[in-house]
Amino acid sequence: MNKKKTYTIALAILVSFIAAAGTGCTGNFISISEKQSAGRASAHILLYSDIGYANEGEYEVTEAIAARHTEYPFSFAISAGDNIQLKPGISGPRSMIWGNDVMKETFELPFDTLIRDGMRFYAAMGNHDHQGLRKKIELKYSKKTDAQKRGAGGFVLPAPDYVIRRNGIKIVFLDVATAFSSLNWSEQRASFVRRALQTQQEKWQILVFHYPLWSSGEHGRDKALSDLREVMLPVLKDCPVDFVITGHDHHAELFYYQGRVKTRIAIAGNTAKPHDLPYEPEIPCVFRTNSRGFAEIDIQDNRAVLTFRSTDGTVMFSDNVQK
């Protein structure tokens, strides 16, 4: 291996390590209240995760999403993280290095139709978003494009942890990941999520973070999942959460958990590059598949429908929730 290549790989590893070391909770929590419609809660929400490969799989999924949007328009989207994934066709540390157009390649071009139609994409951060300079890139891009303030379509990541209030729905985003797939947690973050969820003015509450609580996928036995359960299950016991949206594993899966209310816990990572399902989770799942697709929640006042769809538009599973 020549000296230049050795230096490039060493630099990439160093940058990733520095980024991982800086993922602790800073207390920079943001709450955003969008213009609320009077009366009933209403939204058609797109759900996905682990999509940012800029590969054929991402385009297959985003074209299916665009087709669904034409049929029944989405109000906005939720990403459970890994917005910038490994660069296709490159392995090792160099897969972390994208050019200056990384957000154009992984987000703007694949989602072009929906962005131009004014759709906002509210994002959580995943482990790959903490590798290299990706966290900085995503936060800077969100601030620069400023879709939230302009009322335009685009990528929204105002802070690692934040709350969106919109049309009778509260969505709490948490940054629980690190570059090395360990748990990123603190007393500040624990206090933030409890304060956000215990004050329930909205009819529906959704919690979004990258790691799943249980999984049949490749990360199903990771320590980060059991560590996350230790801190998160007490929150679900104490606070009313209707839906938890996660990713990390590249498949779709649904669990029921009886906490303060019956919570639907979904993995929505069956997008650009699905993985196998090697494990049986610690609790039974209601549904799972590693077929490529996306998910959606349709909320109309006291009723919500969670649906998993394949890229040909077929409904793979649907779950009705009544308040």
Backbone bond lengths (Angstrom), bond angles and torsions (degrees), N, CA, C in turn:
res aa  C-N    CA-C-N  psi(-1)  N-CA   C-N-CA  omega(-1)  CA-C   N-CA-C  phi
1 M - - - 1.466 - - 1.533 108.64 -
2 N 1.338 118.46 128.59 1.456 120.34 -178.16 1.527 111.92 -74.06
3 K 1.346 116.34 164.49 1.460 120.90 -174.47 1.514 112.14 -64.15
4 K 1.349 117.41 -37.28 1.467 120.88 -178.33 1.524 110.64 -64.55
5 K 1.334 117.29 -42.77 1.462 120.96 -179.91 1.522 110.09 -67.19
6 T 1.357 116.83 -41.20 1.465 120.51 178.52 1.522 110.59 -60.73
7 Y 1.345 116.32 -42.43 1.469 120.60 -179.73 1.527 110.84 -64.51
8 T 1.332 117.41 -40.71 1.461 121.34 -178.92 1.521 111.23 -62.54
9 I 1.332 116.33 -44.95 1.468 120.94 179.93 1.531 110.37 -66.25
10 A 1.329 116.55 -43.46 1.473 119.78 179.84 1.519 110.75 -62.34
11 L 1.338 116.92 -40.48 1.461 121.14 179.40 1.520 110.81 -64.23
12 A 1.340 116.87 -41.99 1.465 120.49 179.30 1.516 111.28 -62.32
13 I 1.342 116.90 -41.83 1.458 120.72 179.00 1.527 110.53 -65.43
14 L 1.347 117.12 -41.40 1.456 121.16 179.59 1.523 111.40 -63.35
15 V 1.337 116.75 -44.68 1.459 120.58 179.41 1.516 110.97 -61.60
16 S 1.359 115.96 -41.49 1.466 119.63 178.11 1.517 111.14 -63.32
17 F 1.350 117.11 -40.42 1.460 120.20 -179.50 1.522 111.26 -65.42
18 I 1.341 116.79 -42.42 1.460 120.80 178.73 1.512 110.42 -62.09
19 A 1.343 116.28 -42.83 1.466 119.84 179.35 1.516 110.86 -63.00
20 A 1.337 116.92 -41.37 1.461 120.27 -179.25 1.520 110.94 -65.79
21 A 1.326 116.30 -37.55 1.454 119.63 -178.40 1.518 111.81 -66.72
22 G 1.319 116.60 -21.87 1.454 120.39 -176.55 1.506 114.59 -100.73
23 T 1.323 118.23 23.48 1.456 119.47 -175.79 1.517 113.82 -94.70
24 G 1.308 118.56 5.70 1.453 120.43 179.83 1.516 112.11 -64.05
25 C 1.322 115.31 155.94 1.451 121.35 -178.51 1.521 110.13 -66.86
26 T 1.314 117.97 128.55 1.455 122.33 -177.06 1.508 113.17 -101.61
27 G 1.338 117.29 -6.59 1.451 120.01 -176.78 1.514 112.52 84.07
28 N 1.326 117.42 6.13 1.466 121.51 -179.00 1.521 109.07 -85.71
29 F 1.334 117.41 73.39 1.454 122.48 -177.02 1.516 109.36 -98.80
30 I 1.321 116.19 138.63 1.457 121.57 -175.61 1.525 109.86 -125.81
31 S 1.314 116.15 139.00 1.461 121.90 175.50 1.523 108.48 -121.80
32 I 1.329 116.39 127.14 1.460 121.76 -177.40 1.519 109.16 -122.04
33 S 1.310 116.89 124.83 1.459 121.75 175.56 1.519 108.56 -108.02
34 E 1.319 115.74 115.21 1.450 119.94 176.49 1.527 109.60 -82.87
35 K 1.314 115.75 169.19 1.460 120.26 178.29 1.519 109.22 -58.54
36 Q 1.322 115.74 122.59 1.456 121.25 -175.81 1.525 110.60 -92.82
37 S 1.322 116.36 136.22 1.457 120.01 173.24 1.526 108.14 -82.00
38 A 1.301 116.81 139.35 1.461 120.99 -177.98 1.524 110.85 -67.49
39 G 1.335 115.47 145.03 1.464 119.40 173.21 1.510 113.46 84.86
40 R 1.303 117.26 -126.47 1.451 123.80 -168.53 1.527 113.52 -70.45
41 A 1.345 114.60 148.50 1.455 121.12 173.82 1.523 108.85 -73.31
42 S 1.315 116.09 140.55 1.464 118.93 -177.75 1.527 110.15 -157.59
43 A 1.336 116.73 127.36 1.462 121.85 174.65 1.520 109.90 -171.64
44 H 1.328 115.43 145.26 1.459 122.73 171.32 1.524 105.75 -113.65
45 I 1.338 117.11 107.89 1.461 123.01 -167.10 1.524 110.87 -109.13
46 L 1.322 116.74 126.73 1.464 122.83 173.04 1.517 109.45 -82.70
47 L 1.341 117.23 136.70 1.461 123.09 178.81 1.525 110.12 -123.84
48 Y 1.325 116.42 132.86 1.464 119.80 175.40 1.523 109.13 -161.51
49 S 1.335 116.35 170.42 1.460 121.67 176.99 1.522 109.00 -159.32
50 D 1.345 115.63 162.13 1.476 122.04 170.18 1.523 112.80 56.94
51 I 1.314 116.44 41.35 1.459 119.56 -171.49 1.524 114.24 -102.71
52 G 1.343 118.47 -16.92 1.460 120.67 -164.52 1.510 118.03 -78.19
53 Y 1.319 117.87 56.10 1.459 121.94 177.68 1.528 113.39 -95.69
54 A 1.318 117.37 -17.62 1.468 121.26 -173.03 1.525 110.67 56.02
55 N 1.325 117.49 36.47 1.458 122.20 -179.02 1.527 110.61 -112.42
56 E 1.310 116.52 -176.75 1.466 120.60 -178.87 1.524 111.42 -62.45
57 G 1.338 116.35 -35.73 1.454 119.99 179.17 1.516 112.16 -62.58
58 E 1.336 117.14 -42.27 1.464 119.65 178.10 1.521 110.83 -61.74
59 Y 1.328 116.66 -43.23 1.464 119.33 -178.97 1.526 111.59 -68.10
60 E 1.314 117.31 -34.25 1.463 119.44 176.59 1.532 110.39 -61.10
61 V 1.338 115.92 -43.13 1.458 120.42 -179.02 1.524 111.13 -70.97
62 T 1.332 117.27 -45.37 1.465 118.69 -177.20 1.533 112.07 -67.88
63 E 1.310 117.78 -30.09 1.472 119.66 174.68 1.522 110.53 -67.89
64 A 1.339 116.73 -37.72 1.469 120.07 176.40 1.528 110.95 -67.22
65 I 1.319 116.72 -38.04 1.461 121.16 176.90 1.523 110.47 -63.45
66 A 1.334 116.18 -43.58 1.468 120.39 179.12 1.528 111.06 -62.30
67 A 1.327 116.63 -38.71 1.463 120.57 178.02 1.528 110.68 -64.53
68 R 1.323 116.43 -41.26 1.471 120.35 177.55 1.534 110.67 -65.85
69 H 1.316 116.86 -37.62 1.463 121.81 178.88 1.530 110.77 -63.72
70 T 1.321 116.84 -36.90 1.464 120.82 176.45 1.530 110.71 -65.95
71 E 1.324 115.58 -38.50 1.459 121.44 -178.87 1.531 112.05 -72.80
72 Y 1.335 116.04 -42.89 1.464 122.10 -177.85 1.532 106.26 -151.21
73 P 1.325 119.20 97.78 1.469 122.55 -169.88 1.528 114.13 -57.26
74 F 1.325 114.84 137.32 1.450 121.26 172.89 1.525 109.61 -78.20
75 S 1.333 115.87 146.65 1.458 121.25 174.75 1.524 110.58 -80.31
76 F 1.322 116.19 -42.04 1.458 122.51 178.67 1.524 107.89 -167.17
77 A 1.343 115.69 175.30 1.463 121.08 -177.43 1.514 110.64 -123.45
78 I 1.338 115.35 152.66 1.462 123.29 172.94 1.526 108.08 -122.43
79 S 1.333 116.01 125.58 1.461 121.94 172.44 1.516 108.83 -108.33
80 A 1.336 116.96 130.13 1.464 121.40 178.91 1.523 112.55 -90.66
81 G 1.338 116.74 19.41 1.454 119.83 170.45 1.514 115.81 110.03
82 D 1.343 114.48 -179.21 1.465 123.97 -169.21 1.523 109.11 54.32
83 N 1.328 113.77 54.57 1.459 122.03 179.07 1.526 111.50 -71.64
84 I 1.325 116.04 -28.98 1.473 122.35 171.12 1.517 106.53 -118.83
85 Q 1.320 116.16 113.43 1.459 121.73 -176.79 1.525 110.81 -97.98
86 L 1.323 116.48 -166.77 1.459 121.45 176.08 1.519 110.05 -66.98
87 K 1.313 116.73 140.49 1.459 120.00 -179.22 1.525 109.37 -69.70
88 P 1.348 117.93 126.09 1.468 120.58 -175.54 1.523 112.35 -62.58
89 G 1.334 115.21 141.45 1.458 120.73 175.92 1.513 114.19 82.76
90 I 1.347 117.50 0.30 1.465 120.95 -179.19 1.518 108.47 -127.97
91 S 1.336 117.13 134.94 1.465 120.81 -179.83 1.527 109.92 -114.76
92 G 1.324 114.82 167.33 1.447 120.03 177.77 1.523 112.96 76.13
93 P 1.340 117.40 -166.56 1.459 121.24 -176.42 1.534 113.70 -58.00
94 R 1.341 117.67 -28.45 1.467 119.72 -178.59 1.527 111.99 -66.24
95 S 1.346 116.94 -17.43 1.463 119.02 178.34 1.522 111.67 -67.84
96 M 1.342 117.20 -12.48 1.462 120.75 177.63 1.527 111.72 -83.29
97 I 1.320 118.16 -15.52 1.457 121.43 -171.67 1.522 110.71 -94.69
98 W 1.324 115.82 109.25 1.456 122.33 173.52 1.526 108.18 -108.11
99 G 1.326 115.88 164.01 1.456 120.19 176.61 1.523 111.58 -81.80
100 N 1.321 115.96 -171.54 1.460 121.44 -178.29 1.525 112.97 -66.90
101 D 1.333 116.88 -19.53 1.467 120.66 -177.26 1.520 112.68 -96.02
102 V 1.345 117.91 25.29 1.452 120.16 -174.46 1.527 112.47 -59.39
103 M 1.334 119.28 -41.56 1.466 120.33 179.93 1.525 111.34 -71.67
104 K 1.302 116.47 -27.68 1.463 119.51 174.78 1.524 109.99 -68.34
105 E 1.345 116.18 -43.01 1.463 120.86 -177.55 1.534 112.54 -70.74
106 T 1.342 116.36 -42.47 1.463 119.85 -173.06 1.519 113.53 -91.50
107 F 1.343 117.41 -19.35 1.464 119.78 -175.80 1.536 113.62 -126.70
108 E 1.306 117.86 -58.40 1.466 120.55 -171.15 1.521 113.21 -62.00
109 L 1.317 117.22 -48.14 1.470 119.56 -177.49 1.533 112.02 -70.44
110 P 1.328 119.92 -48.07 1.478 118.95 179.58 1.522 113.68 -62.06
111 F 1.335 117.61 -36.00 1.472 121.37 -176.19 1.527 112.68 -103.62
112 D 1.310 117.34 19.32 1.462 122.02 -172.19 1.530 113.53 -51.62
113 T 1.328 117.11 -47.64 1.465 121.02 -176.66 1.526 111.45 -59.85
114 L 1.318 117.14 -43.85 1.459 120.76 -177.31 1.520 111.90 -73.69
115 I 1.337 117.21 -36.35 1.467 120.27 177.06 1.525 110.02 -62.19
116 R 1.341 116.66 -46.49 1.459 120.44 179.97 1.525 111.91 -64.58
117 D 1.331 116.09 -22.44 1.459 120.36 178.23 1.533 112.22 -87.18
118 G 1.336 116.18 6.61 1.455 120.70 174.18 1.515 116.05 87.88
119 M 1.325 117.88 14.85 1.468 121.04 -176.72 1.527 110.93 -83.58
120 R 1.344 115.91 132.96 1.449 120.75 177.20 1.525 110.72 -98.88
121 F 1.326 114.98 142.57 1.461 123.52 -177.22 1.523 108.29 -115.57
122 Y 1.327 116.74 102.75 1.454 122.08 179.83 1.532 108.60 -86.12
123 A 1.331 116.50 124.99 1.464 120.18 -169.22 1.523 112.58 -118.27
124 A 1.328 114.88 142.37 1.463 122.77 164.30 1.528 107.67 -96.21
125 M 1.320 116.03 171.87 1.459 120.88 179.04 1.519 110.27 -108.77
126 G 1.334 115.52 139.48 1.457 121.65 178.27 1.511 111.46 -111.83
127 N 1.336 116.45 -177.74 1.458 119.78 -179.10 1.521 112.36 -62.04
128 H 1.341 117.70 -39.62 1.462 119.55 179.18 1.519 112.03 -68.81
129 D 1.324 117.40 -25.68 1.468 120.24 177.19 1.526 111.47 -71.00
130 H 1.333 117.13 -16.12 1.463 120.95 177.65 1.525 112.42 -93.81
131 Q 1.312 118.49 -3.07 1.460 120.84 -178.51 1.523 110.31 -85.25
132 G 1.317 115.68 140.80 1.447 120.21 -179.85 1.522 111.13 59.88
133 L 1.327 115.92 -134.14 1.464 121.78 -178.27 1.524 112.52 -103.34
134 R 1.339 116.77 16.97 1.464 119.35 -171.05 1.535 112.44 -64.60
135 K 1.324 117.34 -41.83 1.464 119.86 178.98 1.522 110.49 -56.51
136 K 1.311 116.34 -47.68 1.464 121.47 179.53 1.522 110.87 -62.56
137 I 1.337 116.46 -41.16 1.464 121.19 -179.48 1.527 110.59 -62.00
138 E 1.332 117.22 -46.16 1.467 121.29 -176.48 1.525 112.08 -67.63
139 L 1.336 116.75 -44.03 1.460 119.87 178.92 1.527 111.21 -64.47
140 K 1.324 116.53 -41.06 1.468 121.02 179.50 1.523 110.88 -66.68
141 Y 1.329 116.20 -40.76 1.473 120.61 179.94 1.528 110.44 -64.53
142 S 1.332 117.04 -43.08 1.464 120.44 178.94 1.532 110.80 -61.54
143 K 1.324 116.21 -42.70 1.465 120.24 179.78 1.528 111.42 -67.11
144 K 1.316 116.18 -40.60 1.459 120.32 -177.73 1.523 112.15 -68.24
145 T 1.321 116.84 -45.42 1.470 119.83 -177.89 1.526 111.35 -77.08
146 D 1.340 117.64 -30.50 1.463 124.06 170.51 1.528 113.18 51.57
147 A 1.334 116.43 46.21 1.466 120.78 -178.56 1.521 111.75 -60.27
148 Q 1.321 116.31 -37.04 1.463 120.49 -178.17 1.523 111.44 -60.66
149 K 1.320 116.18 -51.77 1.462 120.54 -177.06 1.522 111.75 -68.28
150 R 1.328 116.38 -37.18 1.465 120.25 -178.17 1.521 112.53 -77.92
151 G 1.347 116.94 -11.72 1.458 119.50 -176.54 1.513 111.80 67.47
152 A 1.343 116.05 31.09 1.462 121.62 -175.56 1.521 110.21 -114.23
153 G 1.318 115.84 172.19 1.446 120.39 175.17 1.513 110.34 -74.00
154 G 1.359 116.58 148.70 1.449 119.58 177.33 1.510 113.38 154.32
155 F 1.311 114.72 -172.68 1.470 124.91 -174.02 1.521 109.41 -90.38
156 V 1.338 117.04 127.59 1.466 121.29 -177.15 1.527 109.72 -121.43
157 L 1.319 115.98 114.64 1.466 122.93 174.60 1.532 106.89 -145.50
158 P 1.336 117.67 78.37 1.466 120.82 -174.27 1.519 113.99 -71.58
159 A 1.333 117.11 -23.16 1.466 123.07 -179.43 1.519 107.78 -166.25
160 P 1.342 118.58 163.37 1.461 119.28 177.63 1.533 113.01 -59.71
161 D 1.345 117.29 -33.57 1.468 122.49 177.85 1.522 107.83 -126.05
162 Y 1.322 116.81 130.34 1.462 118.90 -179.17 1.516 110.79 -161.28
163 V 1.331 115.09 167.96 1.459 122.61 -179.95 1.525 108.89 -125.28
164 I 1.320 116.10 136.00 1.465 122.49 172.70 1.520 107.88 -115.14
165 R 1.318 116.72 128.80 1.466 122.63 173.53 1.514 107.77 -114.13
166 R 1.317 115.66 122.58 1.462 119.62 -173.39 1.523 110.21 -154.89
167 N 1.328 116.01 123.07 1.472 122.05 172.90 1.525 113.85 51.13
168 G 1.340 116.31 47.02 1.456 119.85 177.48 1.506 114.47 76.03
169 I 1.340 117.05 16.28 1.469 122.73 -178.36 1.526 108.62 -128.51
170 K 1.321 116.68 132.44 1.463 121.67 174.78 1.520 108.57 -109.87
171 I 1.334 116.54 130.31 1.466 122.20 179.56 1.519 108.12 -123.77
172 V 1.332 116.35 121.15 1.459 122.59 -178.02 1.527 108.70 -108.09
173 F 1.330 116.33 121.54 1.467 122.55 -179.69 1.525 109.50 -104.89
174 L 1.337 116.11 130.08 1.454 121.85 179.57 1.517 111.04 -122.63
175 D 1.310 116.75 141.17 1.459 122.55 175.92 1.523 108.45 -98.60
176 V 1.326 117.10 92.01 1.466 121.53 -175.35 1.533 112.94 -100.99
177 A 1.331 118.45 1.75 1.464 121.90 -170.72 1.525 112.98 -103.92
178 T 1.322 115.41 161.37 1.461 122.94 169.63 1.528 108.24 -131.58
179 A 1.311 116.57 169.43 1.467 121.02 -179.19 1.521 112.31 -62.20
180 F 1.332 116.75 -25.59 1.457 120.75 -177.54 1.525 111.96 -105.28
181 S 1.341 116.72 20.39 1.470 123.28 173.51 1.521 113.88 62.04
182 S 1.317 117.36 29.81 1.460 121.66 169.67 1.526 108.42 -96.45
183 L 1.327 117.01 175.14 1.457 120.47 -177.65 1.523 111.00 -84.59
184 N 1.314 116.11 132.47 1.462 123.82 176.79 1.530 107.46 -104.43
185 W 1.322 116.46 98.26 1.466 120.10 -173.94 1.518 110.08 -140.83
186 S 1.333 116.02 156.91 1.454 122.23 178.26 1.517 108.76 -159.63
187 E 1.333 116.65 167.27 1.453 121.15 175.76 1.530 110.91 -64.08
188 Q 1.328 116.31 -33.75 1.471 120.32 177.97 1.519 110.71 -62.39
189 R 1.324 115.33 -44.21 1.469 118.96 -179.40 1.525 110.54 -67.54
190 A 1.319 117.00 -40.45 1.459 120.78 178.40 1.521 110.89 -61.41
191 S 1.326 116.36 -42.73 1.468 120.79 178.80 1.524 110.84 -65.57
192 F 1.329 115.95 -41.26 1.463 120.61 -179.79 1.519 111.78 -60.32
193 V 1.336 117.54 -48.50 1.461 119.82 -175.17 1.524 110.89 -67.81
194 R 1.322 117.49 -36.82 1.456 119.28 178.68 1.530 111.32 -67.67
195 R 1.311 116.83 -43.79 1.472 119.41 178.07 1.523 110.83 -61.04
196 A 1.317 115.68 -41.08 1.466 120.11 -177.71 1.520 112.26 -65.66
197 L 1.343 116.86 -37.39 1.461 120.52 -173.66 1.534 113.71 -91.94
198 Q 1.308 116.68 -26.25 1.464 118.73 -177.04 1.527 112.27 -74.50
199 T 1.322 116.85 -29.39 1.457 121.05 176.86 1.518 108.21 -88.77
200 Q 1.310 116.92 92.46 1.462 121.30 -172.72 1.530 111.16 -102.17
201 Q 1.320 114.96 93.47 1.459 120.92 173.67 1.528 110.79 -93.74
202 E 1.322 115.73 -25.90 1.461 120.86 -179.40 1.535 110.22 -88.85
203 K 1.307 115.56 155.66 1.468 120.79 -177.25 1.525 112.13 -73.18
204 W 1.338 116.81 -33.98 1.463 121.35 -176.79 1.529 109.66 -123.20
205 Q 1.347 115.91 142.14 1.463 120.82 178.04 1.532 109.42 -127.17
206 I 1.329 114.63 130.68 1.467 122.74 -178.63 1.517 108.28 -124.67
207 L 1.322 116.66 134.72 1.461 123.23 179.32 1.527 107.98 -115.52
208 V 1.331 115.83 131.87 1.469 120.80 -175.49 1.525 109.77 -126.94
209 F 1.332 116.93 126.51 1.459 122.62 171.26 1.520 108.12 -155.44
210 H 1.325 116.86 167.94 1.466 119.85 -167.49 1.523 114.01 -79.49
211 Y 1.317 118.34 -51.12 1.454 120.04 -175.65 1.533 110.73 -71.66
212 P 1.330 117.55 140.14 1.465 119.42 173.22 1.527 110.26 -77.51
213 L 1.312 116.04 160.72 1.469 120.16 175.89 1.529 110.81 -83.24
214 W 1.311 116.11 -37.44 1.465 123.46 171.38 1.515 107.34 -136.60
215 S 1.327 117.10 157.80 1.460 119.54 -178.86 1.520 111.80 -162.62
216 S 1.338 115.83 144.34 1.466 122.47 170.97 1.520 111.32 -88.28
217 G 1.334 116.87 -4.03 1.456 121.37 -171.83 1.514 114.80 -87.54
218 E 1.335 114.87 -168.21 1.460 121.64 -172.60 1.529 113.59 -62.98
219 H 1.328 116.53 -25.62 1.469 120.14 179.64 1.532 112.53 -96.36
220 G 1.323 116.43 11.43 1.454 120.84 -173.08 1.513 115.45 -60.55
221 R 1.331 118.12 -22.20 1.464 121.69 179.74 1.532 111.98 -109.88
222 D 1.309 117.71 10.31 1.463 120.74 -179.83 1.531 111.18 -64.95
223 K 1.308 115.90 143.02 1.462 120.85 178.41 1.527 111.59 -62.71
224 A 1.326 117.20 -31.66 1.469 120.32 -179.25 1.523 111.36 -58.40
225 L 1.341 117.42 -32.59 1.461 120.35 -179.11 1.519 111.10 -70.64
226 S 1.321 117.12 -45.75 1.468 119.37 178.70 1.529 110.89 -67.37
227 D 1.344 116.73 -36.13 1.465 120.24 175.79 1.526 110.56 -63.07
228 L 1.326 116.27 -40.58 1.457 120.45 179.85 1.529 111.12 -66.82
229 R 1.319 117.22 -39.29 1.466 119.88 178.10 1.535 111.02 -60.16
230 E 1.330 116.56 -38.58 1.465 120.31 -179.32 1.527 112.05 -58.98
231 V 1.337 116.74 -37.57 1.469 119.19 -176.80 1.522 112.45 -94.72
232 M 1.333 117.58 -24.88 1.460 119.84 -172.51 1.523 113.96 -94.59
233 L 1.317 118.65 -34.76 1.465 119.35 -179.36 1.526 112.35 -61.45
234 P 1.340 119.75 -38.79 1.463 118.32 174.23 1.533 113.07 -61.08
235 V 1.331 116.50 -32.99 1.469 120.19 176.49 1.524 110.06 -64.41
236 L 1.324 116.70 -43.63 1.463 120.57 179.67 1.526 111.40 -68.80
237 K 1.314 117.46 -28.41 1.464 120.81 175.91 1.533 111.47 -68.77
238 D 1.329 115.72 -34.66 1.462 120.90 -174.23 1.525 114.19 -94.82
239 C 1.324 117.38 -25.52 1.462 121.21 -171.76 1.528 110.84 -120.48
240 P 1.328 118.19 140.30 1.466 120.41 178.56 1.530 111.90 -76.34
241 V 1.330 116.28 109.96 1.466 122.63 178.77 1.520 107.68 -123.71
242 D 1.317 116.64 121.05 1.468 120.28 -177.20 1.525 112.34 -81.60
243 F 1.333 116.06 -41.00 1.466 120.39 -178.05 1.528 109.67 -137.15
244 V 1.339 115.98 139.22 1.459 122.64 168.58 1.528 106.61 -115.96
245 I 1.329 116.60 125.30 1.467 121.77 -177.97 1.528 108.74 -112.44
246 T 1.343 116.58 124.41 1.459 121.99 -176.46 1.531 110.40 -134.37
247 G 1.331 114.79 179.50 1.463 121.40 177.73 1.518 109.79 -148.09
248 H 1.358 115.53 -123.34 1.469 124.27 177.20 1.518 111.81 74.66
249 D 1.328 117.93 -59.27 1.464 119.70 172.11 1.522 108.93 -85.03
250 H 1.339 114.72 142.46 1.463 120.10 -170.55 1.529 111.46 -93.42
251 H 1.309 115.35 62.36 1.455 121.45 174.32 1.522 107.17 -154.23
252 A 1.311 116.96 178.67 1.460 122.28 175.11 1.519 108.62 -110.70
253 E 1.335 115.63 139.34 1.457 120.17 -179.73 1.521 108.76 -157.11
254 L 1.330 116.23 151.24 1.451 121.01 -179.87 1.527 110.08 -134.69
255 F 1.332 114.54 133.96 1.460 122.45 175.79 1.524 109.55 -124.87
256 Y 1.321 115.52 152.36 1.462 121.35 169.06 1.524 107.91 -106.40
257 Y 1.340 115.65 137.43 1.458 119.62 175.35 1.524 108.33 -135.21
258 Q 1.315 115.96 126.12 1.455 120.11 179.75 1.522 110.25 -90.22
259 G 1.302 115.62 97.97 1.449 121.65 174.42 1.516 108.84 -107.35
260 R 1.331 116.20 -130.31 1.474 119.40 174.85 1.527 109.75 -59.75
261 V 1.344 115.39 -37.86 1.457 122.46 171.05 1.526 107.20 -132.44
262 K 1.314 117.41 174.74 1.459 120.39 175.36 1.528 108.65 -76.71
263 T 1.320 115.89 111.79 1.457 121.80 -175.03 1.520 110.95 -99.51
264 R 1.322 116.12 132.14 1.469 121.63 172.29 1.525 107.72 -89.91
265 I 1.322 117.22 120.85 1.463 122.57 -178.82 1.523 107.95 -111.63
266 A 1.324 116.40 112.43 1.465 121.48 -172.22 1.519 111.69 -114.07
267 I 1.323 115.62 141.75 1.470 123.09 165.76 1.523 106.18 -103.96
268 A 1.331 116.71 129.03 1.468 120.98 -176.34 1.520 111.06 -125.73
269 G 1.342 116.15 43.88 1.464 120.56 -175.40 1.510 115.57 -99.42
270 N 1.335 117.57 10.87 1.478 120.61 -176.80 1.524 111.14 -84.59
271 T 1.321 115.72 60.21 1.464 119.80 -173.04 1.527 112.11 -112.33
272 A 1.311 117.71 -98.61 1.468 120.74 -168.77 1.519 114.14 -73.15
273 K 1.327 117.33 -33.19 1.468 120.02 -172.32 1.523 110.29 -146.88
274 P 1.350 118.25 76.28 1.463 121.10 -176.81 1.526 112.77 -60.51
275 H 1.340 115.02 148.66 1.457 122.68 178.87 1.528 110.35 -114.63
276 D 1.338 115.64 173.31 1.461 121.39 178.80 1.528 110.77 -75.14
277 L 1.342 115.31 172.48 1.459 122.98 179.71 1.530 108.43 -121.08
278 P 1.335 118.55 80.96 1.464 120.80 -171.35 1.526 115.87 -84.07
279 Y 1.344 118.18 -12.48 1.457 119.71 -171.56 1.525 112.65 -120.91
280 E 1.324 114.38 155.16 1.455 120.83 165.55 1.521 107.10 -95.95
281 P 1.318 118.37 125.16 1.467 120.16 -177.33 1.521 111.98 -69.68
282 E 1.336 115.61 165.29 1.466 121.64 -176.55 1.523 112.16 -67.80
283 I 1.333 117.45 -25.97 1.465 120.95 173.57 1.528 107.43 -122.99
284 P 1.327 118.28 154.11 1.467 119.74 -177.80 1.531 111.74 -65.37
285 C 1.299 115.79 141.85 1.463 119.97 174.05 1.535 108.96 -92.54
286 V 1.313 115.01 157.45 1.457 121.41 178.71 1.525 110.39 -90.27
287 F 1.332 114.75 -31.69 1.465 121.11 -176.90 1.519 107.92 -157.88
288 R 1.353 115.69 146.09 1.465 119.99 171.93 1.518 110.23 -158.29
289 T 1.318 115.57 149.81 1.460 121.79 175.78 1.520 108.44 -162.67
290 N 1.327 116.87 149.48 1.456 119.83 170.01 1.526 111.18 -110.52
291 S 1.332 116.07 19.09 1.463 120.63 171.20 1.519 108.94 -72.83
292 R 1.307 116.60 140.03 1.461 121.33 -176.79 1.527 110.50 -64.64
293 G 1.354 116.62 139.92 1.455 119.94 179.53 1.514 112.09 176.74
294 F 1.337 116.47 -153.94 1.468 122.57 179.75 1.523 107.58 -155.01
295 A 1.324 116.43 175.61 1.466 121.21 179.97 1.524 109.54 -130.55
296 E 1.326 115.56 166.25 1.464 120.35 179.73 1.526 109.36 -153.43
297 I 1.323 116.14 151.90 1.460 122.43 171.11 1.519 107.56 -121.94
298 D 1.300 116.18 126.31 1.468 121.73 175.71 1.528 107.84 -108.99
299 I 1.323 116.38 110.41 1.462 122.05 -178.37 1.519 109.71 -106.66
300 Q 1.315 115.31 124.26 1.460 121.90 176.46 1.523 108.03 -133.96
301 D 1.321 115.68 96.33 1.452 124.25 179.85 1.528 111.31 59.09
302 N 1.324 119.62 -110.99 1.465 122.69 -175.98 1.530 113.75 -90.24
303 R 1.314 117.45 5.74 1.463 120.95 -175.63 1.523 110.28 -126.65
304 A 1.326 115.35 137.90 1.468 121.13 175.46 1.522 109.00 -132.88
305 V 1.318 115.98 145.23 1.460 121.70 176.72 1.524 108.24 -125.70
306 L 1.341 116.21 118.62 1.464 122.51 175.04 1.520 108.33 -96.46
307 T 1.331 116.86 123.94 1.462 121.21 -175.07 1.525 110.63 -130.36
308 F 1.322 116.36 135.44 1.466 122.73 172.32 1.527 107.51 -105.50
309 R 1.331 116.70 127.07 1.464 121.70 -178.25 1.529 111.27 -120.78
310 S 1.318 115.96 147.71 1.458 121.50 172.82 1.529 108.51 -84.71
311 T 1.324 116.84 172.82 1.456 119.71 -177.21 1.527 113.08 -71.48
312 D 1.324 118.52 -12.83 1.461 119.39 174.20 1.532 111.38 -91.60
313 G 1.336 116.50 6.76 1.454 121.15 177.12 1.515 115.02 90.96
314 T 1.327 117.05 -6.26 1.459 120.91 -178.75 1.524 111.04 -66.77
315 V 1.315 116.75 137.63 1.463 121.52 174.28 1.524 108.75 -76.97
316 M 1.338 116.76 117.03 1.457 121.36 178.74 1.528 111.18 -87.88
317 F 1.341 116.20 -32.54 1.461 120.74 177.79 1.513 108.71 -162.03
318 S 1.329 116.69 144.04 1.457 121.15 178.46 1.522 109.72 -139.83
319 D 1.322 116.25 140.32 1.458 122.15 -175.76 1.530 109.00 -134.04
320 N 1.325 117.33 123.60 1.464 122.76 -179.83 1.525 110.13 -95.70
321 V 1.330 115.95 134.68 1.455 122.13 179.13 1.520 108.08 -123.52
322 Q 1.319 115.79 128.06 1.468 120.85 -179.17 1.517 109.18 -119.78
323 K 1.318 117.90 127.19 1.461 121.96 176.98 1.535 110.15 -75.48
